[in-house]
């Protein structure tokens, strides 16, 4: 055990004043007061550090420093009433705002009714929880029908990702009228959020698909994917406002509700781990065009060094991505679906998530080139896909998507 900290009379008086005016402290009670004050300070710091503000110019969970866990869910709306959609988004907004502050136990007057909250996140804290909502192409029009009177306000670049060479997409795991991304540093907090978002959608929307993922890296380090390579080295900083304006946030010509918003691209990519694990280190590094241990591009010693494409194998992943001269903001997670009963192999891979201001100019051209020539295609298969328009951030008193559904 370490030595007890000594407190001066002045420090003691400061603490007693902070705890409440008029507290009388005896010799035997001083230690309890110190413990109480230390606990209060620690709790305040922990809670404050764990809160990602819900309100802002942009939705949280886009340029937020990446949390450890993600749950994604695609929803199809089953109600034809615009009022039902508004009521759902209002409920999701109230819940997300409370959960972001660690409030998981709403008051309930009638004990004979089912609890308003499932309760598994009580006492776990906010854990940097974020909830990000996007609208799919079918939200605006399905089968040629303007479902909720918003087709005229559809974003300029919102459409399904074109089918690419080697795609083996499962329609049941792709698309959706709405997509929700929930991230946090505690898996139970993330699960609680997606579970209760699904509960509150009953009667208005049904879940089309869900997917959970994970990501881990030391502070300041680039995370590694399941192939063991660093993933996202070229990402710009979330604090570089000029770069984010150029790469992420929706630009001119978009409807007003997209101001501060972006387009989220989703691809579920299965990775053939057993095949990869039988490949030589040289083959693996030639496939990516980077060193596995350091993450440095060929010919360089540092991960962040500028890439010289002339030194990379022609079909390496990094060379092809760089040759497009396009930029996106990546925020991917690994996933595992257990063992494939047919093959006995691990069913796992990458939940590729990226955000961009204009997917037609950045993401789609990059994906098209990589789909045709990328050496990684030998070890991967794209099995799900989706594009969603994420509206700008929410102001106090608003709900997510209000400027779309109830324009001023």
C-alpha positions in Angstrom: 0.0 0.0 0.0 1.2 3.5 -0.7 1.7 6.2 1.8 -1.4 8.3 2.8 -1.3 11.8 1.4 -0.8 14.6 4.0 -3.2 17.6 3.8 -2.5 21.1 5.2 -5.0 23.0 7.2 -5.6 25.3 4.2 -6.3 22.3 1.9 -8.6 20.8 4.6 -10.6 24.0 4.8 -10.9 24.2 1.0 -12.2 20.7 0.9 -14.7 21.3 3.7 -16.0 24.4 1.9 -16.4 22.4 -1.3 -18.3 19.7 0.5 -20.7 22.1 2.0 -20.6 25.1 4.3 -20.9 24.4 8.0 -19.5 20.9 8.1 -17.8 20.1 11.4 -14.9 17.8 11.0 -13.4 15.8 13.9 -10.1 14.0 13.8 -11.9 10.7 13.1 -13.9 12.2 10.3 -11.2 13.8 8.3 -10.1 10.7 6.5 -13.7 10.0 5.4 -14.0 13.6 4.1 -10.8 13.2 2.1 -12.0 9.9 0.6 -15.3 11.5 -0.2 -13.7 14.5 -1.9 -11.3 12.2 -3.8 -14.2 10.1 -5.0 -16.2 13.2 -6.0 -13.3 14.6 -8.0 -12.5 11.2 -9.7 -16.2 10.7 -10.5 -16.5 14.1 -12.0 -13.4 13.7 -14.1 -14.3 10.3 -15.3 -17.9 11.3 -16.3 -16.7 14.5 -18.0 -14.0 12.7 -20.0 -16.5 10.0 -21.0 -19.1 12.4 -22.5 -19.2 13.2 -26.2 -21.6 16.2 -26.7 -24.7 15.2 -28.5 -25.6 18.7 -29.8 -23.4 20.5 -32.3 -22.9 21.5 -35.9 -22.2 17.9 -36.9 -23.6 14.6 -35.7 -21.3 12.9 -33.2 -19.7 9.6 -34.3 -18.3 11.0 -37.6 -15.1 12.8 -36.7 -15.3 11.7 -33.0 -12.0 9.9 -32.0 -12.8 6.3 -32.8 -14.3 4.3 -29.9 -13.7 0.6 -29.3 -17.1 -0.9 -30.2 -19.7 -0.3 -32.9 -23.2 -1.6 -33.6 -24.7 -0.8 -37.0 -28.3 -1.4 -37.8 -30.3 -0.9 -41.0 -34.1 -0.2 -40.6 -37.0 -0.3 -43.1 -39.9 1.9 -42.3 -43.2 0.0 -42.3 -45.6 3.0 -41.5 -46.8 5.2 -44.3 -47.4 8.1 -41.9 -44.9 10.9 -41.9 -46.1 11.7 -38.3 -44.9 8.2 -37.2 -41.5 8.8 -38.6 -41.2 12.2 -36.9 -42.3 10.6 -33.6 -39.7 7.9 -34.0 -36.9 10.3 -34.7 -37.9 12.5 -31.7 -37.8 9.4 -29.5 -34.4 8.4 -30.8 -33.1 12.0 -30.3 -34.3 12.1 -26.7 -32.7 8.7 -26.0 -29.4 9.4 -27.7 -29.1 12.7 -25.8 -29.7 11.1 -22.5 -27.4 8.1 -23.2 -24.6 10.4 -24.3 -24.6 11.7 -20.7 -24.8 8.3 -19.1 -28.5 8.5 -18.2 -29.9 5.0 -18.7 -32.7 4.9 -16.1 -35.6 7.3 -17.0 -38.1 8.0 -14.3 -41.2 5.8 -14.4 -44.3 6.5 -12.2 -46.3 3.3 -12.9 -44.5 0.1 -11.8 -47.2 -2.0 -13.4 -46.0 -1.1 -16.9 -42.9 -2.5 -18.6 -39.7 -0.5 -17.8 -39.0 2.3 -20.2 -35.4 1.2 -20.3 -34.0 -2.3 -20.5 -31.5 -1.4 -17.7 -28.4 -3.3 -18.6 -26.3 -0.1 -18.9 -27.3 1.4 -15.5 -24.1 2.4 -13.6 -21.8 1.9 -16.6 -21.4 5.5 -17.5 -21.6 7.2 -20.9 -18.4 5.5 -22.2 -18.1 8.1 -25.0 -21.4 6.9 -26.5 -22.4 8.4 -29.9 -25.4 7.8 -32.0 -25.3 8.7 -35.7 -28.3 8.5 -38.1 -28.4 8.4 -41.9 -31.1 8.2 -44.5 -31.0 5.7 -47.3 -32.1 6.3 -50.9 -35.4 4.4 -50.3 -36.4 6.8 -47.5 -37.0 9.4 -50.2 -38.5 7.3 -52.9 -39.3 3.6 -53.2 -40.8 2.0 -56.3 -41.2 5.5 -57.8 -43.4 6.7 -54.8 -42.6 9.7 -52.7 -43.3 8.0 -49.4 -43.1 10.9 -47.0 -43.2 14.0 -49.2 -39.5 14.6 -49.1 -38.3 13.3 -52.5 -37.7 16.9 -53.7 -35.3 17.4 -50.9 -33.2 14.3 -51.6 -29.4 14.9 -51.4 -27.6 15.3 -54.8 -25.4 12.2 -54.5 -27.5 9.7 -52.5 -27.9 6.5 -54.5 -27.0 2.9 -54.0 -23.3 2.1 -54.5 -23.0 0.6 -58.0 -22.3 -3.1 -58.2 -18.6 -3.8 -58.5 -16.5 -6.6 -60.0 -16.3 -9.6 -57.5 -19.2 -8.3 -55.4 -21.2 -11.0 -53.7 -23.7 -8.8 -52.0 -26.5 -10.1 -49.7 -29.5 -7.8 -50.3 -30.8 -8.7 -46.8 -27.6 -7.3 -45.2 -27.5 -4.2 -47.4 -29.2 -0.8 -47.6 -32.2 0.3 -45.7 -34.4 3.4 -45.2 -32.4 4.4 -42.1 -29.1 3.4 -40.8 -27.9 3.9 -37.2 -24.3 3.8 -36.1 -23.8 3.5 -32.3 -20.3 3.6 -30.9 -18.8 3.6 -27.4 -15.9 2.3 -25.3 -18.1 -0.3 -23.5 -19.7 -3.1 -25.5 -22.6 -3.4 -23.1 -23.4 0.3 -23.4 -23.4 0.0 -27.2 -25.6 -3.1 -27.1 -28.0 -1.3 -24.7 -28.4 1.6 -27.1 -29.1 -0.4 -30.2 -31.4 -2.7 -28.3 -33.5 0.2 -27.1 -33.5 2.0 -30.4 -35.0 -1.2 -31.9 -37.5 -1.4 -29.1 -38.7 2.2 -29.6 -39.1 1.6 -33.4 -41.8 -1.0 -32.9 -44.8 -0.3 -35.1 -42.9 2.3 -37.2 -39.7 0.5 -38.5 -38.3 -3.0 -38.5 -34.7 -4.0 -38.4 -33.4 -5.2 -41.7 -29.9 -6.1 -40.5 -27.4 -5.5 -37.7 -23.7 -5.9 -37.4 -21.3 -5.4 -34.5 -17.6 -4.6 -34.6 -14.5 -3.8 -32.6 -11.3 -1.8 -32.9 -8.4 -1.4 -30.5 -5.2 0.5 -30.6 -2.8 2.2 -28.1 -3.4 6.0 -27.7 -2.0 7.8 -30.7 -1.4 4.6 -32.7 -3.1 3.5 -35.9 -5.4 0.5 -35.3 -4.6 -2.8 -37.1 -7.1 -4.8 -39.1 -7.5 -8.6 -38.9 -4.7 -9.1 -41.5 -2.4 -7.4 -38.9 -1.8 -4.3 -40.9 -2.3 -0.7 -39.8 -5.6 0.6 -41.2 -6.3 4.3 -41.7 -2.8 5.8 -41.8 -3.8 8.4 -44.3 -6.8 9.7 -42.4 -6.8 13.4 -41.8 -7.0 14.7 -38.2 -10.5 15.2 -36.8 -9.4 18.6 -35.7 -8.2 19.8 -39.2 -11.2 21.9 -40.0 -10.0 22.9 -43.5 -9.3 19.3 -44.5 -12.6 18.1 -43.2 -14.5 20.8 -45.1 -12.8 19.7 -48.2 -13.2 15.9 -47.7 -16.1 15.2 -45.3 -18.8 17.9 -45.0 -21.5 18.3 -47.7 -20.9 21.1 -50.1 -22.7 23.7 -52.2 -25.8 22.6 -54.1 -27.0 20.3 -51.3 -30.4 20.8 -49.6 -30.3 23.0 -46.5 -30.8 20.1 -44.1 -27.5 18.6 -45.3 -25.5 21.6 -44.1 -23.0 20.1 -41.6 -23.8 16.6 -42.9 -22.1 14.0 -44.9 -22.5 10.8 -46.8 -21.7 7.5 -45.1 -20.6 4.6 -47.2 -20.8 1.1 -45.7 -19.2 -2.1 -47.0 -19.1 -5.4 -45.2 -15.9 -7.1 -46.4 -15.2 -10.8 -45.5 -11.5 -11.5 -45.1 -10.2 -15.0 -45.9 -8.0 -15.2 -42.8 -6.8 -18.8 -43.4 -5.6 -18.1 -46.9 -3.9 -14.9 -45.7 -2.2 -16.7 -42.8 -0.6 -19.2 -45.3 0.9 -16.4 -47.4 4.5 -15.3 -46.9 5.3 -12.0 -45.1 6.6 -10.7 -48.4 3.4 -11.5 -50.2 1.4 -9.9 -47.5 3.5 -6.7 -47.6 3.5 -6.6 -51.4 -0.3 -6.9 -51.3 -0.6 -3.7 -49.1 2.5 -1.9 -50.2 3.5 -1.2 -46.6 5.7 -2.9 -44.0 3.6 -5.0 -41.6 5.4 -4.1 -38.4 6.0 -0.4 -38.8 3.3 0.5 -41.3 5.8 2.4 -43.3 5.3 2.6 -47.1 8.0 0.8 -49.2 11.2 2.8 -49.4 10.5 4.7 -46.1 11.1 4.0 -42.4 8.1 5.9 -40.9 4.4 5.1 -41.1 3.5 8.7 -41.8 6.1 9.2 -44.5 4.9 10.4 -47.9 4.2 7.5 -50.2 6.4 7.1 -53.3 4.1 5.0 -55.6 6.9 4.2 -57.9 8.4 1.9 -55.2 5.2 0.0 -54.6 4.0 -3.2 -56.5 1.7 -2.2 -59.4 -1.5 -3.7 -57.9 -0.8 -3.1 -54.2 -3.6 -1.6 -52.2 -1.8 1.6 -51.2 -0.5 2.3 -54.7 -3.9 2.0 -56.3 -5.7 4.0 -53.6 -3.0 6.8 -53.9 -3.2 6.8 -57.7 -6.8 7.9 -57.7 -5.9 11.1 -55.9 -9.1 10.9 -54.0 -9.6 11.3 -50.2 -12.2 9.9 -47.9 -12.5 9.8 -44.1 -12.3 6.2 -42.9 -13.7 4.8 -39.7 -13.7 1.1 -40.0 -14.1 -1.7 -37.5 -13.3 -5.4 -37.5 -16.1 -8.0 -37.1 -16.4 -11.7 -36.5 -19.4 -14.0 -37.2 -18.0 -17.1 -35.6 -17.1 -20.2 -37.6 -18.4 -20.9 -41.1 -20.0 -24.4 -40.7 -19.5 -25.2 -44.4 -15.7 -24.6 -44.4 -14.7 -24.7 -40.7 -13.0 -21.3 -41.3 -13.3 -18.2 -39.2 -16.0 -15.9 -40.7 -14.6 -12.4 -40.0 -13.6 -9.3 -41.7 -13.9 -5.5 -42.0 -16.9 -3.2 -41.5 -15.7 -0.5 -43.9 -17.2 2.9 -43.0 -16.2 6.1 -44.7 -17.5 9.6 -44.7 -17.2 12.0 -47.7 -18.8 15.1 -49.1 -19.3 13.7 -52.6 -19.1 10.0 -53.0 -19.4 10.3 -56.8 -16.1 12.2 -56.9 -14.2 10.3 -54.2 -15.4 7.0 -52.8 -17.0 5.5 -56.0 -14.0 6.1 -58.3 -11.6 4.7 -55.6 -13.8 1.6 -55.0 -14.2 1.0 -58.8 -10.4 0.9 -59.3 -9.7 -1.2 -56.3 -12.5 -3.6 -57.2 -10.8 -4.3 -60.6 -7.1 -4.4 -59.7 -6.5 -4.5 -56.0 -4.2 -7.4 -54.9 -6.3 -7.6 -51.8 -9.2 -9.0 -53.8 -7.6 -12.4 -53.7 -8.1 -12.4 -49.9 -11.5 -10.6 -49.5 -15.1 -10.6 -50.7 -17.6 -7.7 -50.4 -20.8 -9.1 -49.0 -22.9 -6.1 -48.0 -23.2 -2.5 -49.0 -25.0 0.8 -48.3 -25.0 4.6 -48.8 -26.7 6.9 -46.4 -27.0 10.7 -46.1 -26.3 11.9 -42.5 -27.9 15.2 -41.8 -26.1 18.0 -40.0 -25.9 18.2 -36.3 -28.8 18.7 -33.9 -29.5 22.0 -32.0 -31.1 21.9 -28.6 -34.9 21.7 -29.1 -34.5 19.9 -32.4 -34.7 16.3 -33.4 -32.6 14.4 -35.8 -33.7 15.1 -39.4 -36.1 17.9 -38.4 -34.8 20.2 -41.1 -35.6 17.5 -43.6 -39.0 16.6 -42.4 -40.2 20.0 -41.2 -38.2 22.6 -43.2 -38.5 26.2 -42.1 
